[in-house]
Amino acid sequence: MSNTLTTLPIDSIVEGENALRPAQRESEQYLGLVESIRERGFQGTITVNKTKDANGEVVYKLVDGCQRLNAARDAGLTEIPVSLRSDVSDEDVLLEQSALNHHSVNTKPVEYQRALKNILKLNPTLTIAELAKKLGATTIFIEQRLSLGALDEGVAKLVDDGQIKLGNALALAKLPVEDQKEFAAAAISSDVGSFTSAVGERVKEIREAKKAGGEVKPAGFQPVAKIRQRAEIEAAIANPAAINALVKTLGDGSVEGAVKVVLEWAINMDAASLEAREKEYNEQQAKIKAAREEAAAKRKAAKEAEAAEAAATV
């Protein structure tokens, strides 16, 4: 597959509908790239595929360089240097994009999952093992990423925004959508080990309820034990006010009661910590709802735009 170095009008290049990762226009890195292009010009090239659309018209589809292409546009460039290919299939373009982003720290897990799903959609006979080999990844890696497709839209946004760790996201994907929303706050604040264990218990509870033919009760607020950082514990030891505040919660005043409260405080399961975490949970539920409504509004707007375009064509 030969490449030709040339220059193209920037407006002649289109991003494919299956683009792996849209431009991150609000990120500091992107804004810095725009400023750099304005000051020093565009460095290097982007990769473009010369092909034909359904009407037989020549189009130039972006293969690699989404951030750089959009930054060049935002910097006011009218032309851009490209590495030009010819008639590469949509499947091969997606495979290359996915391979390039496989080890990128900037790749968002759910967006990557959607790209993998699109590759499999373009080639229904492609197995997971074959896809993994093409991308230089393990089968387990591909299966884990694909499992993120089971995430609720609002929860998925939290994952791609970096608020939920990947390990916790993989655990969340094993839960029904309603439970994902209930566990989201704990997923943000808990370590992977304790959170995965809590999710495992819930999965077991659901399975046993269904097996017995009973109703699965809503999960509700789910506090997960999370041991405090060493620095936080040491700061509390050195702070008389913090110790006095803890003493006031000792309940019956017995040695057993004192030890219980201190241990609960150490794992964020004391009354004050639970109250703060429940408040955080309620705030997170509101964010998830807002993200879901935003996604629904975007889908509606896209359908309306598609319908309007179809009507205009007719």
TABEL-V977455 format. One record per residue. RES is the residue in one letter. D_LAST is the distance of its C-alpha to the last C-alpha in whole Angstrom. Layout:
RES,D_LAST
RES,D_LAST
This chain:
M,40
S,40
N,39
T,39
L,40
T,38
T,36
L,32
P,30
I,30
D,26
S,25
I,26
V,24
E,26
G,24
E,23
N,26
A,28
L,32
R,33
P,31
A,33
Q,36
R,35
E,38
S,40
E,44
Q,43
Y,40
L,41
G,44
L,42
V,40
E,43
S,45
I,42
R,42
E,46
R,47
G,43
F,41
Q,44
G,43
T,39
I,36
T,35
V,32
N,30
K,29
T,26
K,23
D,19
A,17
N,16
G,20
E,20
V,23
V,23
Y,26
K,26
L,29
V,32
D,35
G,35
C,33
Q,35
R,37
L,33
N,32
A,36
A,35
R,32
D,34
A,37
G,35
L,35
T,33
E,34
I,35
P,38
V,36
S,37
L,35
R,34
S,32
D,30
V,31
S,30
D,28
E,31
D,33
V,32
L,32
L,36
E,37
Q,35
S,37
A,40
L,40
N,40
H,42
H,45
S,44
V,45
N,42
T,40
K,39
P,40
V,36
E,34
Y,36
Q,36
R,32
A,32
L,34
K,32
N,29
I,32
L,33
K,29
L,28
N,32
P,33
T,36
L,37
T,40
I,41
A,44
E,42
L,40
A,43
K,45
K,42
L,42
G,46
A,46
T,48
T,46
I,47
F,46
I,42
E,43
Q,44
R,41
L,38
S,40
L,39
G,36
A,37
L,38
D,37
E,34
G,36
V,39
A,37
K,37
L,41
V,41
D,39
D,40
G,44
Q,45
I,46
K,48
L,46
G,49
N,48
A,45
L,45
A,48
L,45
A,43
K,45
L,45
P,43
V,40
E,42
D,45
Q,43
K,43
E,47
F,48
A,46
A,49
A,51
A,49
I,49
S,53
S,54
D,55
V,54
G,57
S,58
F,54
T,53
S,56
A,55
V,52
G,54
E,56
R,53
V,51
K,54
E,55
I,51
R,52
E,55
A,54
K,51
K,54
A,56
G,54
G,54
E,51
V,50
K,51
P,49
A,50
G,51
F,52
Q,53
P,56
V,57
A,60
K,60
I,63
R,64
Q,64
R,68
A,67
E,66
I,69
E,72
A,71
A,71
I,75
A,76
N,74
P,77
A,74
A,72
I,75
N,76
A,72
L,72
V,76
K,75
T,73
L,75
G,76
D,79
G,81
S,82
V,82
E,79
G,77
A,77
V,76
K,73
V,72
V,72
L,71
E,68
W,67
A,67
I,64
N,62
M,63
D,65
A,65
A,64
S,61
L,60
E,59
A,57
R,55
E,54
K,53
E,51
Y,50
N,48
E,47
Q,45
Q,44
A,42
K,41
I,39
K,38
A,36
A,35
R,33
E,32
E,30
A,29
A,27
A,26
K,24
R,23
K,21
A,20
A,18
K,17
E,15
A,14
E,12
A,11
A,10
E,9
A,6
A,5
A,5
T,4
V,0
